[in-house]
Amino acid sequence: MTNAPNTTRLAPRLVASDVDGTLLDHHERVTERTRRAVSAVVADGVPFVLSTGRPPRWIHPVVDQLGYAPMSVCANGAVIYDAANDRVLSAETLSVQTLQWLADVAYRALPGCGLAAERVGRTAHDSATPQFVSSPGYEHAWLNPDNVEMTEDDVVDVPAVKLLIRLSGSTSGHMADVLSPLISGRADLTFSTDNGLIELSAPGITKASGLAKVAESLSVDVDDIVAFGDMPNDVPMLSMVGLGVAMGNAHPAAVAAANEVTVTNAEDGVAHVLERWW
């Protein structure tokens, strides 16, 4: 592997990008340069796919800025979401039994932690069931959370696409080191921020598995994909594709998994690479 750019590579047949820390700048905006680059990709008939830890209900602010509604791999690969038609195409869930087991492990291993669960309906804002539920001890890692608070037992009594474990004052890396040996393959563990937040999905469910599913539906070989990311939850995707690009602001694990490193998200790192071909 090398982190130097390969400027002779043929144009990719599919482009996939993480959202936070990658496609968006520090103000959670798609810059004009990045928007133009994505528009050029799409105008050339090449699919542009979002691959993110975000749930479907957090995709539309990105769509509004892009001016394009891409197919989206959400919840770290657990959900395939058609943003153009507001339809959840597939969802891979953790069972209630597994959620309850994971909750017991988390409470024992990380005293004082809180739990939350991401659920999904048929559309991004399906009101048939609360989509983001949290326990009373859960301290949110972002501003303006859209959660419904429930008892600890109620959080894990419905299948979920993602279980979140939050321990304020800790780092996600430390939490992962503690939990990983205890999970025993019953969930896929990762994190997208180092701010004391761990994300658990069904075994084998990652951005790579979700993106592979989308690529297969479009008859695109994974070797013909370029993907961008910045955090450990991007590592499986960056490792799988033909050209994995880590951002200049990326976590060391993402840098190690990538074929090359571009400039930061604040410097239009995604556009910087795409402009080689478009």
N, C-alpha and C positions, 0 to 999 in steps of 0.2 A: 504493500500500500504506500502511496505517496500523497502528501497534502498539496502538491503542486498542480496547477490546472493543466488539463489536457485540451489544448485549443484546436486539435485536429479531429476530435471526436465528431461523428455524424450527429445531426440534430436528433434529439430524443423524440419518441413517438407518444410520450405521456410525461407531463410535468406534475409533480406532487409537492405540496408545501405545507409544512407546519404553519400555525397561525401566530401564536404569541411568542415574541422573541425572535421571530423569523420573518414572516410576511409583514407583520405590523411593526411600526417603529415604537419608540418609548412612550409615545402618546396614544398608543393603540390605534394608529391611523395607517391606512395604505397611502403611501406617498404618491405623488403624481407620476414620478418616474417608474415606480413599481407597477402602478395601474396600467401605464402604457405598455410595459413589457408583457404583462399578463394578457392584455388585449391583443397584442401582436401574436402571441402564442395561439390564442383562441381563433383569431382571424385566419390563421394558417391551417385550421382544421385539426390542431393538436389538442387533445383533452387536457384541461388544467383541473387538478383535483386538490381539495383541501384534505389534509390528514392531521387531525388535531385531538387533543384531549377534551376539547369542548363538547358539550352535548348539542344536539340539533337546535335547541332554542337559542343558542348563542352564535349561530352561524349567520343569521340574517344581517346583523350589523356589519359583518365583513362583506356579504353580498352587496349591500347597499353602496359600500365604498368601491368595490371592484366594478360595479355595473354589469356583473355577470354572476349567474347562479350555478356554481360548479357542483358536480357530484362530490359528496363529502364523506370521508372516513372519520367518524366521531367517536368520542369516549375511548380513545386509544385503540381503535379497531373493532370495538364491540358493536358499533352501529354503522350501517351504510345508509346515508340520507340523501335523497334526491331533493336538493334545495330548489330547483326550478319548479317542481310540482308539489313541494312541501309534503313529501311522503317518506316515511321510514320504510326502507326496503327490506332490511333484516336487522336482527338484534340477537346477540349472544349474551346470555345472562348467567350470573351466579345463582345457584339454587338456594332456597331458603335454608336447607340443611347446611350447605357450605357457608353461607353468610353467618349463620349462628355460630358455627365452629370458628370462623375467622374472627368474629367479635370476641369470643372467649379468649382466643390466643392473644389478640391485641390488648385486651384489658389486663391480662396477666403480665405480658411482656413490657407494656408501656403504660405504667400507672398514670392516671390522670388524663389519658387521651379521650377524645370524643370521636364519634362515628357519624358518617353521613352516607347516604346511598343515592345514586343516580338511577332513576327508572325512566322508561321511555314508552310512549304511546304510538299511535299511528301517524301523528304529525308532530311538528316541532313544539307546538303549544297545546297538545292534547290535554283537555281538562278532565278527562275521565278518571285520572288518578294523579295525586301529587307526584311531580317528577323529581324533585330534589328534597329529600327528607333528612333531618338531622336530629341527633340526640341533644338533650339539654346541655351537655358538657362540651359540645362542639364549638370551637372558636374558628370563625371563618378566616380563610387565608386571602380573601379579596373583598373589595368594597361592594356595597349594595347587593348582598346575597338574596337570592329568590327562594329561600328554603321554607319548608313547613316543619316546625319543631314537633317531634313525637317522643314517646318514651324510647328507651334503649331497645326494648323488645320489639316495638312496632317498626323501628327502622329496618330490622332484618327479617320481617315476616312476609315480605313480597320479593320475588326474584328481582335482581338489579343488574344493570349492565356494568356498574362500577361501585365498589365500596371504597370510601375515603376514610383514612385514619389521620387525625390531626392532633399534634402535640405541640402546642405553642411553646416557644423557647428552645425547642430542639431543632436539629437540622434533618432534612429528609434523608440525607446520606446516612446519618447515624441510625435513624429509624429503620432504614432498609437493611443495614448491617445486623440489627437486632432481630428483625422479623424474618428475613429471607431463610435462615436455617430452620425456622419453625413452620414454614408454610407447607413444606413437603410436597410440592407440586400440585397442591389443590387450588392454586390461583396463580395468575401471572402478576408479579409485583414490579412497579416502576414508580417514577416521580417526574413531574414536569416543572417543579419549583423546588428550591432547597430550603423553603420556609416552613419546614415541619409538616409536610403533607405527603402521605403515601397513597397510591392509587392501585387498587386490586381489580383485576378482571378475571374472567374464566380462563382456565389453563390453555395456553397456546394462543390466546387472543392478544394481539399487539397491532400496532400500526402496520407492520409488515403483512400480517394475515389479512387485515382489512383491505389494504392497498392491492394485494395479490388478487383478492376477490373482484375488485373493481377492474383491474387490468385484464383479468380473464374474460369478464363480461364485454370488454372492448376489443378483445383479441390482440392484446399488446403483451409482448414478452417482457418479463421484469428487467431483462438486460437492456431494454430500450427505454427505461424510465430514468429521469433525473429527479432526485428528491432532495429537499432542503429541510434542515432541522437544527435544533440547538440544545436539546436536553436528553437525559437518559431514556425517556419514553420514545425518542426518535431513533435510538440505536438500532433496533431490529429493522426498521425501514431503511435506514442509511446503509446497513450491511447487506440488505437484500438486492437493492437496485443496481443497475449498471453504473450509474454515477451518483454517489451519495455526497452531498455538499453540506458541510457544517458551517454555521455562521461564525464570524469573527468573535462574537460574544458567547460562543457555545461552551457548554460544560465539557470538561476534559474527556468524558466518556463518549460524547458525540464526536469530538475531534478525532479520537482514536478509531472510531468506526467508519469515518468518512474517507472518501477518495481524495478530497481536497477541501480546503477552507477558503471561503470567500470573505469579504469585509463584513462588518456588523450589520444588524438590522437597521440601525440608525443611519447607515451609509448606503442603503438600498442594495444589500448583499445579494438578494434574489435576482433583482434586475441586472446587477453587475454580471452574473453568469448567463442569464437568458439572452442578453444582448449579443452574445457570441453568434447566435443563430437567428435572432429576430430583431 
